[in-house]
Amino acid sequence: MNELTNVQIIEQNGKPAFAVLPWDTYEAILPALKARQGIPQQVLELSFNRDISIIAAWREYLGLSQSAVAAAAGMKQPSLARIEKGEGKPRRSTLERLATAMNLTVEQLCLDD
């Protein structure tokens, strides 16, 4: 059965304006939606022009402090600072926690991979 059969369409002026879908359906398609978002030009420019990591560029672009991101990712701020400086390659699990903390995908944090 198609997951999208339980979608409510709300019309305005006789045209579809909104689609309301069950929460679990939304959660199921969210990873695919995030994967299509890519990386904004401003993030790339921050990384290139200031010679900072893509993780630091995303954090600054989102207006987040190192402390806030580190806490949300379950790590200490000095650990995040080392990752942002490029001191060692973070594990996939660390990237996943950082991505979740910034509401991103791991792919959006990895330019080299």
Disulfide bonds with the S-S distance in Angstrom:
none
